[in-house]
Amino acid sequence: MNPLFHSVILDCTGATTAQETEVIQSLWSGYGSIKRYALTGSKHKSVVVKHVQPPTGNHHPQGWNSDQSHLRKVKSYEVERAWYKSFAQECDDTCRIPKCFGLESTEDEVLIVLEDLDLAGFPKRLSRVHDQQIFCSLDWLANFHATFMGEAPIGLWPIGSYWHLETRPDELAALTDKTLKEAAPLIDLALTATPFQTLIHGDAKLANFCFSNDGNKVAAVDFQYVGGGCGMKDLSYLLGSCWDDKTCEKREGEVLDYYFVRLCESLRAKGKKLDLAALEANWRGLYPVAWADFHRFLKGWSPGHWKLNSYSERITKEVIQGLSKR
């Protein structure tokens, strides 16, 4: 780490020393790392530091090494920096995120100094979840979407999510499903045209949620693809990362009912003046469209991916048929 960034860690935490103790993970395609630093002389015992430093050569796990891919990743870290600078402060305990202590950037590097969520009471990272954690995560999404309902994504992605059609021309070109390829713009339009716009997390998979030991509380991380859009994109993506296709199909109605109860409760509590019945009707209709949108991306990006299943295939066909009748 360059001396400037090291001094930023010390300055923003009030520490006298900062010592790297753990590499939490490498960033996708070798674009840097997330590390834990132990501090002395600060009220914080440790911080988590996201250090973005793009590689000189691209090494994408799926072979997507185009300039488009590189520029999208670089943009994603600019977006995350803008998120913590201008939007993160609006999140309260109902949609908990790590506090940001410091931000710095140079021509080709970015540094984000964050609260250590392990010390804040969210030490659990889960690969399998029970209902308790599922509904806790749904609470987080509902409150997040309510918090930012109607807010313009200035400095963020105009349309959130890493699979948005406009940012994925290479994957669309690689898509061999002709019917789905032709329908892709209509699927995208249905989602982007909703009159009920909020900010979406954009990568709301299970791996980006950190749980308390008892599973009753959750915080979310990784805001590279936060931006405007329909909350159903986050909801469908989260469930697809937690459950298999049979469970997603079986519990679809239950999950939607729960989410919309919590969303409407949060909107009322926050004083958002909306036609809640119209919002729910519109977004319920877009839930399968959100599934189809991600299905479109996966089929072009990784045709053998485990998330391509009978449930998402059936939903996508039904969505295409419905859109063609309009």
N, C-alpha and C positions, 0 to 999 in steps of 0.2 A: 504494500500500500504506500502511495506517495506521501511525503511529509505533510502536505496540505490537508489531505483527508484525515490523517492521524490527529492533526491539531484540531480539526473540526469536531472529532469525537470527544476530545478533552474539553474543548470550549463549550459545547452544547450540553455537556453533562456535569460540568464543574469538577471533573476528575483530575487527579494529578498524574495518574498512569492508566493506560488501557492495554491489556494483554490479551491477545487472541487465545481462546481456550478450546474452541470447537468449530469445525466446519459443519454447519447444519446441512447444507446441500449446495451443489453446484447449480448455477442457473442453466436453463434450457439451451442446448447447443453450445455450451462452453462460453456463455456471455458474462461470466463472472461468478460470484459466490455469495452465499449468505452465511455469516459467521457470528459466533457469540464472543463478546469481549468482556472480560472481568475488569472491573473498575476499582480504583482506590481513590479515596478523597472525595467521593461523590455520595449523594443520598441513594443513588442507584447502584446495586451490587454488580449488575451486568446490563449490557444492551445487546441488541441484535442489529447487525450491520449488513445492509444489502449493498454490495459493491459491484457495479456494472462496468465491465471492461471488455468490449467486444473483441473476439479473436481476430487474428490476422487472416485466418482462413476459415471458411464456414464448414461445419461438420454436423449437419442436421441428421438426427437419428433415422428419419424417414427418407432422407435423400433430397429434401427440398432446400437447395442451397442457392437459390436465385437472388438477384439484387432485390426483388420484391420482398422476399422472405427476410432478408437482412434489414431493409428499411422499416419493415413492419415491427420487428423486434426493437430496433432503436427507438422508433416512435412510441412503443409500449412503455419504455422506461421514462420517456419524457412525460407521458400521460400519468404514470404513477407519481412522478415528482409533482406534477400539477395537482393531482388528487390530494396529496398530503399537504400541499401548500394552501389550497383554496377551499377544499370541501370536507376533509376528514374531521374538522372541528365540529361539524354538525351531527356527527354520530354520537349518540348517548349510550347508556348501558344496555338499552334494548337492542342495539345493533353494534355491539362492542368491536372495536378494532384496536390495534396497538397505537399508543400515542407516538407521535413523531417528534423527536428531540432536535433533529438537525438534517438539513439538506445542503448538498453542494454538488456542483458539476463543473467539469472542464470541457474542452472541445470534444473529447472522446470517452469520458468517464462520468459516472454518476454515483453519488454516495447518499444513502438514506439511513439515518440512525434512528432505530425504533426501540420502543419499550420491549423488554423481555417478557413475553406473555406467560412463560413458565412461572416466573416469580409473581406475576399478577393474578395467578390462580387458574391458569388455563394450560396445564402441562400435558394434556392427553392428545395424541394424534392417533386417530383410529382408521383402520382399514375395513372394519366391520362395525355396524352400529345396530342398536336395538331401537325400538320405537321411541324411547325416551330421547335419544340423541337426534333421531329424525325430526321429531316435532319441535325440539329445541332449535334445530337449524331452520325449520320452517318459520318459527317465530322470528328468528334473525332476519330472514329474507323479507317477511311481511313488514317488519318495522323499518328495514332499510329502504324498501320501496316506498313506504308511506312517508318517510323522512324527506325523500327527494322527489316526491310526486310533483310534476310540473316545473321542475328546476332545469334550466338550460345547461347542457354539458360543455360549458365554455372551457377550452383547454384540454378537454378529455376527448375520447373518441365520439364523433357525432352519433354513431351507432355502436353501442357496446357489444362485446363478445369477440373472442379471438377467431371465430369462424364466420364472421359477417361476410356476405357474398362479395361486396365491393372490394374487400381487402384480400380475397382469395381467388384471383383469376386463374392462377396456375392449377389449383385443385379443381376448379370448374372445368377447365380445359381437359383435365385428365379423366373426368367423369365419363364412364362408358354407358351409363344408363341414360339413353336418349330422352326418354319421357321425363325423367327427373331433371335432366339438364335444361330442357325446354321450359319446364315449370318453375325452375329456380327463381327467375325474376318475379314471378307472381307470388311465390311463397315469401320472398323478401319484402315485396310491396305490402302484403297483408300485415306483416309485423310492423313495418316502419310507418304505416299509415294510421295506426291506432291513434285516436284523439287523446288517449290517456298515456302520456309519456312520463317516464320517471328515469332515474339513473339505475342501471343494473350493474351488478358486480362484474359480470362478464366471464368469470372463470370459477363459478360457484360449485366446484367439485368437493367431495368429502375431504380430500387431502388439504384443502385450504381452510378448513375449520379446526379450531383448537378448543378442546373441551375441558371443563373443570373435572376434578377427580370423581365427583358424584354424578356427572353427566347432565346436570341441571342448567348449566350455563355454557355459553359458547362465544367465541370471538372469531373473526375472519381475517385472513391475510391475503396478500397478493392482489394488488389493484392495478395491474398492467393493462387490463382490458375493460376497465370501468368506462361507462359512457351511456348515452341516451338509449331509450328503447322500452320494450314491453317486458314486464316482470316475469312473464311466462318462460322466457328464455332461461333465466336463472333457475326457475322452479323445475322445469323438465330436465335441465342439465344436472342439477343436484340429485334428483331421484335416479337418473340413469347411472350416476356414479355410486349409488348406495345399494340398489336392488337389481335383481335379474329381471328379465322381460316378463315372466309370469307374475311376479310380485307387483311390478309397475302397473300391469294391466288390471290385476285383481283389486288393487288399492287406490286406483286413480281417483275415483269419486270421493273416497274418504279424505284423501290428501287435499284435493281441491276445496272441499267443504271447509276443512280446518284452516287452510291458508287464507281463504277469503273472509272467514270470520275474524281472524287476527288482523288481516290487512284493513278491514273496515273499522275495527276497534281502534287501531293505531291512527288511521286517518281522522277519525272523530276526535281522538285525544289530542292530536296535533292541530286541530282546528282547520283542517283542509276542507274547503267548500267544494264538494264534488257530488255528482249524481252517482251514489255508490252502487245502486242497482244497475245503472248503465255500464259503469266500470266493470263490475263483476261479469255481466253478460258478455261484454266485449272481450275481456281477457280469457274467460272460460272458452270462448270460441277459438281463441288463438293458442290455447295450450297444445292441441295436436299440431298446429302449424309450426310452433316452436320445435317440437320433436322432429318434424319433417325437415326443418331448416338445418338442424344439426346432422340429421341423417344424410342430407345432401352433401354436407362438408366431408363427413367421414367416408362416404363412398368414393369421393374423389381423392382424398388424402391418404387413406389406408383401407383399401377394399376388403382386407381380411380382418379388420378390427373386431374385437369381441363384442363391442357395443352395437354392432350391426346385427340385429336379431329379428325374429318374426314379428314382434310387437311394433318396433319402429318401422319395419317394412310395410306392415298392414296399415298403420296410421298414415304413413306417407302416401300410399296409394289412395286412401280415402280422401286425404287433403287435396291431392291433385285432381281427383274426380270432382270434388266440391268446387275447386277454383275454376275448373274448366266450364262449369255450368253457369258461372256468373256472367 
